[in-house]
Amino acid sequence: MRVTLRFQSTGTVPGNAQPAVMNGPSLTIGRGEDNDLMLPDPDRLVSKRHCTIENHDGNIVVIDLSTNGTFLNYGKMALGKVPTPLNDGDILTMGPYELLVEIAAPASKGAGIAAPAENAPVSHGDAARGLEGLNLLDDDASGDVDFLDDLLGEGKAPAGPSGVKRAELGDDGLLPPLGEDDPGGLLGPSPDADAGQGASLSAHSSPLEDHFRTGAGSGVTIPDDWDDDLLAGGAGEDDDPFAEPAASDALSRPAFIPEDDHGPDAAPPPQRPDMARHPAGAASAGQLSAGRTQPPVAPQSGAAARAFLDAAGAGDVAVADDQLVATMTRLGRVMGIMVEGLREVLMTRTSIKSEFRISQTVIAAGKNNPLKFSISAEQAMEALVKPPAKGYLAPTEAAEQALNDIKAHEIAMMTGMEAALKGILSRLSPDVLADKIETSSGFGSILKGKKARYWEVYEKMYADISDQAENDFHELFSKEFARAYQDQLERLK
C-alpha cells in the first residue's frame, strides 16, 4: 500500500510543505529530527515522537505516542496507543498541523494489459484507411475486396455495386411471389439454385466471434407438429377445457440426479419456454420445494456442533439433529455481536485512560491480547477462530483477560471518582479556608471579625476553583483520579 501525507491549508504549513511518502513498513511523525516527517513546533504542542503510521498486512493504522494527543477527522478524543485503522481521505490533527491521508493500492504487475486473443484469423480489412473506404463503393475498377465483406469476416464478394447480381424481377416489376403451397416460406425459404449469388449477407457479429460460430442451418427449422407434445395430454386423453390438469409424470416422480460431467461439452438442458405457464408443472414444482427440508447434518458436522454446545455449557440442552444448523447459525451471530461489543468496550477503556493520562497497555514481545490490538472486529474474530499466532494469547486466555480488565476498570473508575471528589471537597474545608485567611499578608490582623469575612474569602476561592475546573481540568480533577485509579488496579491484580 502506498501511503502519502499532505499538509492541509487549514492548518499550519511548514516551509517546504512537501508530501511525505511511507516507503517502508512504518512512518514516524514528530518534531524530533530523527522522524521520517519532522514538524517544527516552537510551542511544543507536537511531541518529539508524536505518532507512527504502520502497515499491518495491508491494513494502515496510526498509533498515538504523544502527550497532547493525535486526533482523527477532527474528533474530540485522542486516539491513544491503540492501533487505529486509517482510510483514504482521513485527516490527522496534531498540534497546529492537519495531514491528509492518501492510501492507494499498488498497481499489480501486468495491470491494464489485455489478455492475448485466441489464435484465430482476424481481419481488419480496409478500416485503417479511414475515410478512403467510402471511395470503394464507387470504384468499379479497383479490383479489391469489398471492405464491408472483409470486416464482417465473409468470403470474397464482387468488387463494387456494379458487380452485384440483383434478383430477377417479374413482369410487373415486383419480386416473385412467395409459394402459397409452402407453409415454411415465411419462416425460412429453402435454398435454390440462385442461393449464394449477390452480395454477402451480414452475419451481425464481429470477426473475433466468427471463430466460435457454428455453421448456419438452412431450411425450415420449426416442424408443423411443434406443439403436439406441449398441448396434447397424451393419446386418448379427454380434451375437456374445464378438467383440472394432471401433474406431469416426469415431475411427480423422484428426480434422478446424474453424475457430474465436467467435460467441455457439458451444458445445462434448455428450459421449455412454456414450463412456467404450465399449471401442472407449477403444482409439481411447489410440491417438490415444499417437500425439500433442511439437509440432514452429516455425522462429522453433527459431532462438531455437539462439541461446540458442550464447550459452551449447553450440552444438556435438547437440540434435534435437524435443528443443529439453525442453532449454530444463531449462536455464530451472537458470538460475532459479543466479540465486536467486547472489543468496543476495550477501546472505550483505552480512550478513558488516555484522557486521564494513565499508562496504557502497549504491544509487547509476547502474550499480547488479540482483542485489544486488532484493528477491526473481523480481525479479532479471525484471531479467535484460528490457532493463536506467535506472540499472542490463546483465544480462551484472551477472552478471560479482556473480561477481567473490564471488571477491574469499572471498579477503578468508581474509586477514582471518589478520590477526585474528596480532593475537591478537601480544598473547600473550613480548616483550609481558615489557614488561607491566617496566612494572608496582614489580613488577619486588620480584620476584627475574621468569621464575618470568611464568606468573602470563600467566594474568591470558589471562583478560582471554578475557573480551574473549566480551564485546567487535568490539574483539578485528573491527577487525583489517575492516582486512585492506578492504585486500585494494582490492588486488584
N, C-alpha and C positions, 0 to 999 in steps of 0.2 A: 504494500500500500504506500502510495506517495502522499506525504503529509506536508502541507505548506501553511505557514503562519504569516498573515498580512496585517499590518497596522491599520486600525480604523481611524478615520479622520475625526471621529467624535472624541477620541481620547488623545493622550499625549503621543506625539510622533517624534522619535529621535532624529538626529541629524541625517543619518544615512537612509533610514526608513526602508531598507531592503528586506524583502520577504525572506523568512527563514525556512529552509527545507530540511526535513528529517532524513538524513542519509543512512543512518544505522537503525538499530532496534529501539533507540531512545533519543530524546532531545531534552536537554535541561535548560531551564529559563531562570534568570535571576539577575541581580545587579553585580554579582561577582564576575571577574574577568575570566574565570575558568568555565563559564557556562557556554553552551552552544549558542544561546541567544542572550546577549547581555543587555539589560535595560538600565540605563543610567537613572538614578533616583536620589537626588541630594536630600530629599525629605525622609529617606529610609523607610518608605511605606512598602517597598519591594524588598524581600529578604535576599540574602546572598545566594541561596539556593531556594528559589521560591516554589517551583513546581517542576515536574518532569512529565513528559509525554512518552508513552511506551507503546510498542506494538506487541500484543499478546496473540500470536497465531492469527493475525489478520484483524483482530479487534483493537482499535486505537483507544487508549484510556489515558486519563490525566490523573496524577497523584499530587495532592496539595501538600507541600512541605513547609509552608510559610507560617509566620506568626499572625499576620494581618488577614490572611485568607485569600483563596482563589475562588472566583465566582463564575458560574456558568450561566450564560444567557440572561444576564442582569438579575440573577437571583439574589435573595437577601441573606441566604445562609451559605457559609463557606463549605467547600467540598470536603475538606478533611483528607486524611491519608488513605481513605478507601479508594481503590481504583474506580474511577467514574468513566463510563463509555462516552466517547465523542463521536459526533456525526458531522457530515459535511454541512457547513454553514453555521456551526455553533460559534459563539463569541465568548472568549475567556477574558475576564476582567481581573487585573492585579495591579493594585495601586492606581496610578493615573493612566495606565495603559489598557487598551482594548485590542485584542487579537482575534482576527477572523480565521477560523479553521477551515482549510480546504483539504478534503480527502478524496483522492482519485485512485481507482483500481489500476494496477499496472497493465499495460497493453500486452495481451497474450501473443506469443510467437505465431506469426502467420496470420494475424488478425487482418481482416479486410481482403485477403487473397481468396479468390473464388476457387472452389474445388474443380479439379480437372474434369473436362467433359468426357463422355464416353467416346470410344474410338468409332466414330460413325461419320459417313460422308456428309459434311456440312458445307453448303454453298451459300455464298453471299451475293452471287450474281453480279449485276452491274450497279448495285446500290451505292458503291463507293464513288461512282461517277457523278453523284449529286443530281443536279437539275438536267444534266445531259441525257438522263434516261427518258425525259419527255420527248426527245427527238427520235427515239427509237420507234415510236408509234407511226411516224410519218416517213421513216427511212425505208423505202422499198428495196433498195439495193445494198443494204448494209450487210446482209448475209449472216448477221449474228443471231444468236438465240434470243427469243423474246425474254426480256428481263423479268416479266411477271411470272412466266413459267419457271424461270430459274430460281426466283425467290420462293416459289411455292413448292419447289422440290420435285416437280414433274419432269417428264421427258422432254425431248426437243419438240418444238412446235414450229409452224410456219413463221417466217421472218417478220411479217407485219400483217396489218389488216388486209392487205391486198392478197395475201396468200391463204387466207382463211376461207374454206369452203362452207357456204351457207346452206341450210336445208332447203330443198326444193319446195317452192310454194305451189299451191293449187292454182286452178284457173281463175278463181276469184281473188287471188292474192293473199289467201289465208293459209295457215298451216294445215296439214292434213288432219281430218277429224279423228278423234280417238275411237278405237274399236268399240262398238256397242256390245259385242258379244264377249268382250274381255273384261271380266269384273276386276281384274287387277291393274287395269290401265291407269287408274288414278293414283294408285299407290306405288307402282313400280313397273314401268314398261319393260317388256322382255327385250333383250338385245337383238338388234337386227344387223343386216349386212353393212349399214352405214355407220354403225357404232364405232367410235374411235376416230371418225373424221372430224375436222374442225378444230377449234382451239381447245386446249386442255381445260378441264373443269377444276374449279377451285377446291382444294382439299380442306380449307378452313383450318389449317394448322401450320405451325412453323416448321421449317426444315429440321429443327432439332427433334421434333416429335415424330418425323417420318420414320426414323429408325425403329421406333417402338410400335408402329401401327401394323395391324394385320391387313391382309388383303380385303378389299371391299366386296361384299356379297352382291349378287345380281339376281334379278328375277323377283317374283312375288315372295315375300318373306313371311306374310301372315296367312295361315291356311283359312279355308272357308269355315271349318268347324272349330275355330279357336276357342269359342265359348261353350262348347258342349260339356267339357269336364268341370267347368266352373258353375254353370247354371243348372245342369241336369243333376238330379239326385241319384241317378242310377237306373238300371233297367227295371221297368215295371213299377216305378215309384209313382205315387199319387201326385198330381200337379195342382192340388188344391192350394190356392194362394193364401188361405187363412190357416192352413195347418202350421203348427209350430215346427220350426226347422230342427232337425235332429243333429246332435253333436257329431262331428267328424270322427270316424273310427281311428284315423291316424293320430288325432289329438287326444282322444279318450284313453287310448292305450298308453301304457308307460313308455315314456320317451327312451329310445335307445341311444346311448352315448357312445359314439365310435371312438376308437383310439386316436390320439392326437397325431396329425400328419403335418409335419413341419417341412414338407417338401416345397420346392419352389412353385409348383403348380397348385398348391392347396389354396382354395379360396372359399369363402362362405357362400352357400347357395343363395341365389336371389330370392327375395320375398315377393310373393304374388301381390300385385297391387290391390286386389280386392279383398285381401285377407282381413284388413282392419274393419271393412264394412260387413263382413260375413257374420251374421248373428251366431251361428253355431260355433264358429271359431272363437268368437269373443267369449262365449259362455264357457267353452272348454278351457281357454286360457285363464279365465277367472278361477275355475276350479283348480287348475294346476298351481296358480300363485297362492290360493287360499290353503291348499294342502302342503305348501312348501314352508316348513317351520325352520327354526334355527338349526344349523347343522350340529350334529352331536359332537360333544367335546372329545377330542382324541384322548386316549388314556394318558399319554405323556403330558399333554396340556392340562388335563384334569388334575394330575398329580402336582403340577406346578402351582395351580390355583389353590389347591388344598394346602400346600406348603406355605403359600402367602397368607392364607387365613389363619393357619396355626401360628405363624410368627407374629401376626397382628393380635393374637389373643382371642380370635373369633373361631377357633377350631371346633368348638361345640355348637356353633350356630348351624342349624339345619339349612343347607343350601342344596337344592336339587341340581343334578348334573346339567340339565338343560338351562339352568339359570346362572351357571358359572360365568359365562361370557359377559352377560349383562352386569353381574355383580362385580367382576374385575374391572369392567369399563367404568362403572360408577366409582369404585374405590380409587382407580387411577386418577380420575378428575379431582376427587377430594384431596389426594396426595399432592397433586400439582398446585392446587389452591393453597394448601397449608405450607408447602415449601416456598412459594412466592411470598406469602404473608410473613413467614419466619424471616426470610431474607430482608424484607422491607422493615421489619421491626429492628433487626440488627443495624441496618443503615441509619434508622432514626436514632438509635442509641449512640452510634458513632458521631452523628451530627450534633447531638446534645453535648457530648464530651468535648467536641471541637469548639462549640460555642463557649463553654466554660473553661477552655484551655486545660483540659485534663488529658493526661497521657493516654494514647490510644494504642491499639494492637497494630503492629506492623508485620510485614512479611518476614518470616524467619527462615533459617535453613531447613527446618523440619517441623512437623506437627502443625501445619497451617490448616485452618478450617476452610473448606471449600465454600461453605455457606457465607462466610464473611468476605472472602476475596473473589468471588465470582462476579462477573460484570453484568450478568443477566440471569433471570430465573431459569432460562433454558440451560445455561451452562451449569448452574447449580444442580438442576435435575440430572444432567448428564454425569456430573461428578458423583451423585448418589447412586446412579444405576450401574455405572461401570466400576470395575475394581479400583481401589484407591491408587492415585498417581503418586510418584515419588515425591516426598516432602509434604504430603497432605495426610490428614487424618482419615481413618476409615469412616464410611457413611454413618455407622451407629455411633461412634465416638463423636463425630462432628455434630450430629443432632443433639446428643446429650450435652455437649459443651455449650452449644448455642442456647439451649433452654436454660441451663444453669446461669449463663451470663445474663440472660434477660431477667430471671428472677432476682439475681444479685443487683442488677441495675434498678429494678423497681424499689427494692429496699434502700439502696444507697440514695436514690432520689428523695425519698421521704426524709432520710437522715440529713441530707444536705440542705433541704428546705428548712428543716427545723433549726439547724445550726445557723443558717443565714438570717432567719427571722430573729433568733436570740441575739445575734450580733448587732442587728439594727436596734432592738429594744434596749440593749445594754448601753448604747450611746445616748439613749434618752432617759436614763435612770436619774432620779433626783441627786444621788451622790455625785455622778459625773457632772451634773448641772451645777451643784454647789462648788465642786472643785474648780470648775471653769470660772465661776464668779470670784472665788477667792484668789485665784492666780492672775486675774486681770489686773493690769497695772494701775494701782491706786483706786480701783473701782470699789473694792470692799470698804476701804476707809472713808471714802467720800460719801457713800450711801449710808444713811442712818437706818433705814429699814430695808435690809437685804431681801427678806422674803417678799416684800412688796414689789421688788424689781425683778424677781425670778421670772415672771411672765414675759417681760421684755427680752430677757436673755434667751428664754425658751423659744420665742418667736424667731429670733435670729438663728438659733441652732437648727430649728426645723426648716427654715428657708435654705440653709446651707446643705442640709441632708437631702432635701427635695431636689435641689439643683444638682447635687452629686448623683442622685439616682437617675436623673434624666441624661446627664452628660458623661458620667463616668460610672456606668453600671457595674463594670468589672471590679472597680475599686471598692464599691459599696457592698455588692452582693456576691459576686462570683468568687472572690477569694475564700470567704467563709464556706460557701457551698462546695467549692472544689476540694478544700481541705477535708471537710466532713465526708464528702463522697468517697474520696480516696481511702480515708481511714476505714470507712465501713466496708469497702471492697476487700481491704486487707484482712479484716476480721472474718469475712465470710469465706475466704479461701481456705 
